[in-house]
Amino acid sequence: MSLHTDRPYLADMRDTARKVLRFTEGVDHERFLANEEKQWVVIRGIEVIGEASTKVSPERTPTCHGPRCAACGPS
């Protein structure tokens, strides 16, 4: 695949992450645990990102071998 083919999936992942951040902004851990809607938003966002990530070309998906893995960049 090319970047052209991957672009919609990458954009979907980015946009979903931004929505999750926007919808949970200012929500502390206690409020998050008490709010089923916020939990659902985060879970659904992870599902969407996970599904989109399976469509991205392997050459654009680094394999990570831990927190200090060279493929993942500096920690």
LUMMIBA-227256 format. One line per field, with one value per residue (C-alpha): residue in one letter; residue number from 1; x, z, y. Coordinates in steps of 0.25 Angstrom, whole numbers, m for minus. Layout:
# residues N
aa	c(a;...)
i	c(NUM;...)
px	c(X;...)
pz	c(Z;...)
py	c(Y;...)
//
This chain:
# residues 75
aa	c(m;s;l;h;t;d;r;p;y;l;a;d;m;r;d;t;a;r;k;v;l;r;f;t;e;g;v;d;h;e;r;f;l;a;n;e;e;k;q;w;v;v;i;r;g;i;e;v;i;g;e;a;s;t;k;v;s;p;e;r;t;p;t;c;h;g;p;r;c;a;a;c;g;p;s)
i	c(1;2;3;4;5;6;7;8;9;10;11;12;13;14;15;16;17;18;19;20;21;22;23;24;25;26;27;28;29;30;31;32;33;34;35;36;37;38;39;40;41;42;43;44;45;46;47;48;49;50;51;52;53;54;55;56;57;58;59;60;61;62;63;64;65;66;67;68;69;70;71;72;73;74;75)
px	c(0;4;2;m9;m16;m12;m16;m31;m28;m17;m26;m37;m28;m24;m38;m43;m32;m35;m49;m46;m37;m48;m59;m51;m44;m45;m50;m42;m41;m52;m62;m58;m61;m74;m78;m82;m83;m69;m64;m72;m66;m52;m55;m61;m49;m39;m48;m48;m33;m30;m38;m32;m18;m20;m22;m9;2;12;24;17;14;27;29;31;40;38;39;53;51;58;46;37;47;53;45)
pz	c(0;m2;7;m2;2;17;18;21;32;38;38;45;56;58;58;67;77;77;79;91;97;94;100;113;115;130;134;146;149;159;150;138;146;150;136;127;115;116;118;105;97;101;99;85;82;85;76;64;65;66;54;46;50;44;31;31;22;30;26;33;46;54;63;77;87;99;105;99;86;74;65;74;76;88;101)
py	c(0;14;26;30;17;18;33;31;21;29;41;33;29;43;49;38;41;56;53;44;55;66;57;54;67;72;58;53;38;38;45;36;23;29;33;21;30;35;20;16;28;23;8;11;21;9;0;10;13;m2;m6;5;1;m13;m6;2;m3;m12;m2;9;0;m1;m13;m8;m17;m9;5;8;2;9;6;14;26;32;31)
//
